[in-house]
């Protein structure tokens, strides 16, 4: 099978990318989704708060997804559900007909540099078995997964009653099952905060939320609406150091941690419960990106991309939570639409090879930026740069400098790791600087001193 554009993932990112690509003129495209329905994680997010930026109204997750699904169906964009992508590889353009990866032979030698290539997408489903799609361009929109107990190294037995917050959310919201009645939540990510409220509304008693860091990992509005409004305590700088119970969770032991995240002896506290929910971070699903050899950003666990959201593999784009974890789905849709437009430009030959990439440096409190570089010759009139900070900063300023010269400083009352920040770079401003070597984004005190 041959397709001009293959989009891997039918969640909010994949849907928005497909719509934008079709509107930009791509007729031969295909969405691949491993679940039985489109919409991704939004199908189990029945709380409100979605769509405030995109639709200027408050929607639930399924309602937000439904609007994009309707647009996909209206455009007659083909989708394959219950279809798993098991491998991504590439071969040089013009070599597809030779005996190589596409026919099960040895992998061809990859040429140096950014050469024109065709991406081979190996997929499988129950009806058609396993087969390969030859794609002119690919958009990665696989989303992310939750960090499991195994990655946290929590001692204790392996009793029933330990769930990731997302698994518990699916049980309650989609399958009508209650994971437990007395709950402790480890981690204050947005899913954990939302599940604290959800479990309380369903009649469970949430004893507390423990957070390893000295600040919450979730949005401020979720802390207020999901914990404060229901009187659920949040214990910062605490973690679970033991799980009691063999057949079923009977209690957990929490302890305060020091500045190096090590439990402090003598601060242990035993909390009886029958359920432990883990909300300890999200990890972009990038096994397929790794198999293709895409360059990754260690700060985000997602691909490094340029202003077109294109990876170092030509014709391979990334968007949504597979690129970096977002706090608002509206930003996912906005970013994915850009990826769809740029993929269409690539297929039309309007996205020339980068002639001069300008790196965007994340320094002094900024953990990373997306994109990591840009080319003024390829960028749109305004480039949105999104980033997260590494700590909580009060009365600070977001400072932008071109080759060491400060060109912008925007004051913020509070900057926190749980909330994504963004700035806009204008093409006209960048072009004024001629041979620009680098752009730096840093956090400074609002009075202009050093951080």
C-alpha positions as CSV (number, residue, x, y, z in Angstrom):
1,X,0.0,0.0,0.0
2,X,1.2,3.5,-0.8
3,X,0.0,6.7,0.9
4,X,1.2,10.3,0.6
5,X,0.7,10.9,4.3
6,X,0.3,8.5,7.2
7,X,-0.7,9.8,10.7
8,X,0.0,7.5,13.5
9,X,-2.5,8.0,16.3
10,X,-6.2,9.0,16.2
11,X,-6.3,11.1,19.4
12,X,-6.6,14.9,19.5
13,X,-3.2,15.4,17.8
14,X,-3.8,13.0,15.0
15,X,-7.3,14.2,14.3
16,X,-6.2,17.9,14.2
17,X,-3.2,17.1,12.0
18,X,-5.3,15.1,9.5
19,X,-7.9,17.9,9.2
20,X,-5.3,20.5,8.6
21,X,-3.4,18.4,6.1
22,X,-6.6,17.7,4.1
23,X,-7.6,21.4,4.2
24,X,-4.0,22.1,2.9
25,X,-4.6,19.9,-0.1
26,X,-3.4,16.4,0.9
27,X,-6.0,13.9,-0.6
28,X,-4.1,10.6,-0.1
29,X,-3.8,10.3,3.7
30,X,-4.6,7.7,6.3
31,X,-5.0,7.7,10.1
32,X,-3.9,4.6,12.0
33,X,-5.4,4.1,15.5
34,X,-4.7,1.1,17.8
35,X,-7.9,1.6,19.8
36,X,-11.5,0.7,18.8
37,X,-12.5,4.3,18.4
38,X,-11.0,7.7,17.6
39,X,-10.5,10.3,20.2
40,X,-7.6,8.8,22.2
41,X,-7.4,9.6,25.9
42,X,-10.2,12.2,25.7
43,X,-12.8,9.4,25.6
44,X,-12.2,8.7,29.3
45,X,-11.8,12.4,30.4
46,X,-15.5,13.1,31.1
47,X,-14.7,16.2,33.2
48,X,-15.1,19.7,31.8
49,X,-12.5,22.3,31.0
50,X,-11.6,21.4,27.4
51,X,-12.0,23.7,24.5
52,X,-11.8,27.1,26.2
53,X,-9.2,28.3,23.7
54,X,-10.3,26.4,20.6
55,X,-14.1,26.7,20.8
56,X,-14.5,29.5,23.4
57,X,-16.7,27.3,25.5
58,X,-16.2,24.6,28.1
59,X,-16.5,21.0,26.9
60,X,-15.9,17.6,28.3
61,X,-13.2,15.4,26.7
62,X,-15.6,13.3,24.6
63,X,-17.4,16.4,23.4
64,X,-14.1,18.0,22.4
65,X,-13.0,14.8,20.6
66,X,-16.4,14.5,19.0
67,X,-16.1,17.9,17.3
68,X,-12.9,16.8,15.6
69,X,-14.2,13.4,14.8
70,X,-17.2,15.0,13.0
71,X,-14.7,17.1,11.0
72,X,-12.7,14.0,10.0
73,X,-15.9,12.2,8.9
74,X,-17.1,15.3,7.0
75,X,-13.9,15.4,5.0
76,X,-14.1,11.6,4.4
77,X,-10.6,11.1,5.8
78,X,-9.9,7.3,5.9
79,X,-9.1,5.7,9.3
80,X,-8.0,2.2,10.3
81,X,-9.1,1.3,13.8
82,X,-7.8,-1.6,15.9
83,X,-4.6,-1.3,13.9
84,X,-1.2,-1.3,15.6
85,X,1.9,0.2,14.1
86,X,4.8,-2.2,15.0
87,X,7.7,-0.6,13.2
88,X,8.9,2.5,11.3
89,X,11.9,2.4,8.9
90,X,13.1,4.3,5.9
91,X,14.8,3.7,2.6
92,X,16.2,6.2,0.1
93,X,13.7,7.4,-2.5
94,X,14.0,5.5,-5.7
95,X,15.3,2.4,-3.9
96,X,11.8,1.2,-2.8
97,X,11.6,-1.2,-5.6
98,X,15.0,-2.9,-4.8
99,X,15.0,-5.8,-2.5
100,X,15.3,-4.2,0.9
101,X,13.4,-3.6,4.1
102,X,10.0,-3.4,2.3
103,X,10.5,-7.0,1.0
104,X,12.1,-8.5,4.1
105,X,15.6,-8.2,3.0
106,X,18.5,-6.5,4.7
107,X,18.2,-2.9,5.7
108,X,19.8,-0.6,3.1
109,X,22.7,1.5,4.2
110,X,21.4,4.9,5.3
111,X,23.1,7.8,3.5
112,X,24.7,10.6,5.4
113,X,22.8,13.8,6.0
114,X,19.2,14.5,5.3
115,X,18.5,12.6,2.1
116,X,15.1,12.2,0.5
117,X,13.6,8.9,1.7
118,X,10.4,7.0,1.9
119,X,9.1,5.9,5.3
120,X,7.9,2.3,5.6
121,X,5.2,1.8,8.2
122,X,4.7,-1.8,9.3
123,X,1.2,-2.3,10.7
124,X,-1.0,-5.2,11.8
125,X,-4.6,-5.8,12.5
126,X,-7.0,-8.8,12.8
127,X,-8.6,-8.5,9.4
128,X,-5.5,-7.8,7.2
129,X,-2.7,-9.3,9.2
130,X,0.7,-7.7,9.0
131,X,1.7,-5.5,6.0
132,X,3.7,-2.4,5.1
133,X,2.6,1.1,4.0
134,X,4.9,3.2,1.9
135,X,4.5,6.8,3.1
136,X,5.8,10.0,1.5
137,X,5.5,11.7,4.9
138,X,4.6,10.6,8.4
139,X,3.1,12.5,11.4
140,X,3.9,11.0,14.8
141,X,0.9,11.5,17.1
142,X,1.1,8.5,19.5
143,X,0.5,10.4,22.7
144,X,2.1,9.4,26.0
145,X,1.8,6.8,28.8
146,X,1.9,6.9,32.5
147,X,5.0,6.1,34.6
148,X,4.4,2.7,36.3
149,X,5.1,1.4,39.8
150,X,8.1,-0.5,38.4
151,X,9.7,2.7,37.3
152,X,9.3,4.2,40.8
153,X,11.1,1.5,42.8
154,X,8.5,1.5,45.7
155,X,9.3,-1.3,48.1
156,X,6.7,-3.7,49.3
157,X,4.6,-6.6,48.0
158,X,2.5,-6.6,44.8
159,X,-1.1,-6.7,46.2
160,X,-4.3,-5.8,44.4
161,X,-5.3,-2.2,44.6
162,X,-2.4,-0.4,42.9
163,X,-3.4,1.4,39.8
164,X,-2.1,4.2,37.6
165,X,-4.4,7.2,37.8
166,X,-5.3,6.8,34.1
167,X,-6.2,3.2,34.5
168,X,-8.5,4.1,37.5
169,X,-10.0,6.8,35.3
170,X,-10.9,4.3,32.6
171,X,-12.4,1.9,35.1
172,X,-14.6,4.5,36.7
173,X,-15.6,6.6,33.6
174,X,-15.8,4.0,30.9
175,X,-16.4,0.7,32.5
176,X,-18.4,1.7,35.6
177,X,-16.1,0.0,38.1
178,X,-14.8,1.3,41.4
179,X,-11.1,0.6,42.1
180,X,-11.5,1.0,45.8
181,X,-13.1,2.9,48.7
182,X,-10.2,4.3,50.7
183,X,-7.6,5.9,48.5
184,X,-4.1,7.4,48.7
185,X,-2.7,9.2,45.6
186,X,1.0,9.4,44.9
187,X,1.9,12.3,42.6
188,X,0.0,15.5,42.0
189,X,-0.1,15.5,38.2
190,X,-3.3,16.6,36.6
191,X,-4.7,13.1,36.2
192,X,-4.1,12.4,39.8
193,X,-5.8,15.6,40.9
194,X,-8.8,15.0,38.7
195,X,-9.1,11.4,40.0
196,X,-9.0,12.7,43.6
197,X,-12.2,14.6,42.8
198,X,-13.7,11.9,40.7
199,X,-13.2,9.2,43.4
200,X,-14.7,11.5,46.0
201,X,-17.8,12.2,43.9
202,X,-18.2,8.4,43.4
203,X,-18.3,7.9,47.2
204,X,-14.7,7.0,47.9
205,X,-12.7,8.6,50.6
206,X,-9.4,10.1,49.4
207,X,-7.1,10.3,52.4
208,X,-4.4,12.4,50.9
209,X,-2.3,13.3,47.9
210,X,1.5,12.9,48.4
211,X,3.9,14.7,46.1
212,X,7.7,14.1,46.0
213,X,8.6,17.6,44.8
214,X,8.2,20.7,46.9
215,X,5.6,21.9,44.3
216,X,2.6,20.4,42.6
217,X,3.0,19.0,39.1
218,X,-0.6,20.0,38.1
219,X,-2.4,23.1,37.0
220,X,-3.3,25.6,39.8
221,X,-7.0,25.4,38.8
222,X,-7.0,21.6,39.3
223,X,-5.4,22.0,42.8
224,X,-8.2,24.4,43.8
225,X,-11.1,22.6,42.1
226,X,-10.1,19.0,42.9
227,X,-8.3,19.2,46.3
228,X,-9.1,22.5,48.0
229,X,-12.8,22.4,47.2
230,X,-13.1,18.9,48.7
231,X,-10.8,19.3,51.7
232,X,-8.3,16.7,50.4
233,X,-4.8,17.4,51.9
234,X,-1.8,17.8,49.6
235,X,1.5,16.8,51.3
236,X,4.4,18.2,49.3
237,X,7.9,16.8,49.7
238,X,6.4,13.4,50.7
239,X,6.6,10.0,49.0
240,X,5.4,6.4,49.6
241,X,8.2,4.3,51.2
242,X,6.3,1.1,51.8
243,X,3.1,-0.7,50.8
244,X,1.5,-3.0,53.4
245,X,-0.7,-5.9,52.5
246,X,-0.2,-9.1,50.5
247,X,-3.5,-9.9,48.8
248,X,-4.9,-6.4,48.9
249,X,-3.4,-3.0,49.8
250,X,-4.0,-2.5,53.5
251,X,-1.9,0.6,54.2
252,X,0.9,2.7,52.8
253,X,3.7,4.3,54.6
254,X,4.6,7.9,53.6
255,X,7.6,9.9,54.7
256,X,9.0,13.4,54.2
257,X,11.9,13.7,51.8
258,X,14.9,16.0,51.9
259,X,16.2,18.3,49.1
260,X,17.8,15.2,47.4
261,X,14.4,13.4,47.4
262,X,15.7,10.9,50.1
263,X,13.2,9.8,52.8
264,X,14.0,11.4,56.2
265,X,14.1,8.8,59.0
266,X,11.6,9.4,61.7
267,X,9.0,11.1,59.5
268,X,7.2,7.9,58.5
269,X,3.4,7.9,58.7
270,X,1.2,4.9,58.1
271,X,-2.1,5.6,56.2
272,X,-4.7,2.9,56.0
273,X,-6.2,2.4,52.6
274,X,-7.3,-0.2,50.1
275,X,-6.2,1.6,46.9
276,X,-3.0,3.4,45.8
277,X,-3.2,5.5,42.7
278,X,0.0,6.6,40.9
279,X,0.1,9.9,39.1
280,X,3.9,10.2,38.8
281,X,4.4,11.7,35.3
282,X,3.7,11.0,31.7
283,X,6.2,9.6,29.2
284,X,5.9,10.2,25.4
285,X,5.3,7.0,23.5
286,X,8.4,7.1,21.3
287,X,9.4,3.5,20.7
288,X,8.5,3.9,17.1
289,X,10.5,7.1,16.9
290,X,13.5,5.2,18.3
291,X,13.1,2.4,15.8
292,X,13.3,5.0,13.0
293,X,16.4,6.6,14.6
294,X,14.9,10.0,15.3
295,X,17.0,12.3,17.4
296,X,15.4,12.7,20.8
297,X,15.4,15.5,23.4
298,X,16.4,14.0,26.8
299,X,14.5,16.8,28.6
300,X,11.1,15.9,27.0
301,X,11.7,12.2,26.0
302,X,10.3,13.3,22.7
303,X,11.8,14.1,19.3
304,X,13.8,17.2,18.6
305,X,12.0,19.3,16.0
306,X,12.5,22.5,14.0
307,X,10.0,25.3,13.3
308,X,8.0,23.0,11.1
309,X,7.7,20.4,13.8
310,X,9.9,18.2,11.5
311,X,12.3,15.8,13.1
312,X,15.9,15.2,11.8
313,X,14.3,12.5,9.6
314,X,13.1,14.4,6.5
315,X,9.3,14.1,6.0
316,X,8.7,12.8,9.6
317,X,6.8,15.3,11.8
318,X,5.8,15.1,15.5
319,X,3.0,16.8,17.5
320,X,1.0,16.5,20.6
321,X,2.1,14.6,23.7
322,X,4.5,12.3,21.8
323,X,6.5,15.5,21.3
324,X,6.3,16.9,24.8
325,X,3.6,16.6,27.5
326,X,1.0,19.4,27.3
327,X,-1.3,20.7,30.0
328,X,-4.1,21.8,27.7
329,X,-5.5,19.8,24.8
330,X,-6.3,23.1,23.0
331,X,-2.5,23.6,22.6
332,X,-2.2,20.0,21.3
333,X,-4.7,20.7,18.5
334,X,-3.1,24.0,17.6
335,X,0.4,22.4,17.4
336,X,-1.0,19.4,15.4
337,X,-2.7,21.6,12.9
338,X,0.7,23.2,12.2
339,X,2.3,19.8,11.7
340,X,-0.5,18.9,9.3
341,X,0.0,22.1,7.3
342,X,3.8,21.7,7.2
343,X,3.5,18.0,6.1
344,X,1.3,19.2,3.2
345,X,3.9,21.8,2.3
346,X,6.6,19.1,2.4
347,X,4.6,16.8,0.0
348,X,4.1,19.7,-2.4
349,X,7.8,20.5,-2.4
350,X,7.2,23.9,-0.7
351,X,9.2,22.9,2.4
352,X,12.8,23.3,1.3
353,X,15.7,21.8,3.2
354,X,16.9,23.9,6.1
355,X,19.6,26.2,4.9
356,X,20.5,27.7,8.3
357,X,19.1,26.5,11.5
358,X,19.1,28.9,14.4
359,X,19.3,27.0,17.7
360,X,16.9,28.0,20.5
361,X,18.7,27.6,23.8
362,X,16.9,26.9,27.1
363,X,18.9,28.4,29.9
364,X,18.7,29.6,33.5
365,X,15.5,27.9,34.6
366,X,14.0,26.9,31.3
367,X,14.1,23.1,30.9
368,X,13.5,22.9,27.1
369,X,11.9,24.6,24.2
370,X,9.7,23.3,21.3
371,X,10.9,23.8,18.6
372,X,14.6,23.4,19.4
373,X,15.6,25.4,16.3
374,X,14.2,27.4,13.5
375,X,14.9,28.6,10.0
376,X,13.6,32.1,9.1
377,X,13.3,31.0,5.5
378,X,10.8,28.3,6.3
379,X,9.0,29.6,9.4
380,X,5.5,31.1,9.3
381,X,5.0,34.8,10.0
382,X,4.7,34.1,13.8
383,X,6.4,31.1,15.5
384,X,5.0,29.9,18.8
385,X,7.7,28.5,21.1
386,X,6.5,26.5,24.1
387,X,8.5,25.5,27.1
388,X,8.4,24.6,30.8
389,X,10.4,25.9,33.7
390,X,12.4,23.6,36.1
391,X,11.2,25.2,39.4
392,X,8.7,27.6,40.9
393,X,9.6,31.2,40.3
394,X,7.7,34.2,41.7
395,X,7.9,37.8,40.4
396,X,10.1,36.6,37.5
397,X,10.4,37.6,33.9
398,X,10.7,35.5,30.7
399,X,13.7,37.0,28.9
400,X,14.5,36.5,25.2
401,X,17.9,37.4,23.8
402,X,19.3,37.3,20.3
403,X,23.1,36.6,20.2
404,X,23.3,37.9,23.8
405,X,21.3,41.0,23.3
406,X,18.0,41.1,25.3
407,X,15.1,41.9,23.0
408,X,12.2,41.1,25.2
409,X,11.4,40.6,28.9
410,X,7.9,39.7,30.0
411,X,7.0,39.8,33.7
412,X,5.1,36.9,35.3
413,X,3.8,36.7,38.9
414,X,4.3,32.9,39.1
415,X,6.0,30.4,36.9
416,X,5.6,26.7,37.7
417,X,6.7,23.4,36.1
418,X,3.1,22.2,36.0
419,X,2.0,25.0,33.6
420,X,3.4,25.3,30.1
421,X,4.6,28.7,29.0
422,X,4.8,30.1,25.5
423,X,6.3,33.1,23.6
424,X,5.8,34.3,20.0
425,X,8.7,35.0,17.7
426,X,8.0,37.1,14.7
427,X,9.7,36.4,11.4
428,X,10.2,40.1,10.7
429,X,12.0,40.7,14.0
430,X,14.4,37.7,13.4
431,X,15.2,38.8,9.8
432,X,16.2,42.3,11.1
433,X,19.2,40.7,12.9
434,X,20.6,39.3,9.7
435,X,23.1,36.5,10.5
436,X,21.6,35.5,13.8
437,X,23.6,32.7,15.6
438,X,21.3,31.7,18.5
439,X,18.2,32.6,20.5
440,X,18.1,32.2,24.2
441,X,15.2,32.0,26.6
442,X,15.8,32.4,30.3
443,X,14.1,33.2,33.5
444,X,15.2,36.3,35.4
445,X,14.0,38.2,38.5
446,X,11.5,40.8,37.5
447,X,13.9,43.5,38.7
448,X,16.4,42.6,36.0
449,X,19.1,40.9,38.2
450,X,20.6,37.5,37.9
451,X,18.4,34.4,38.8
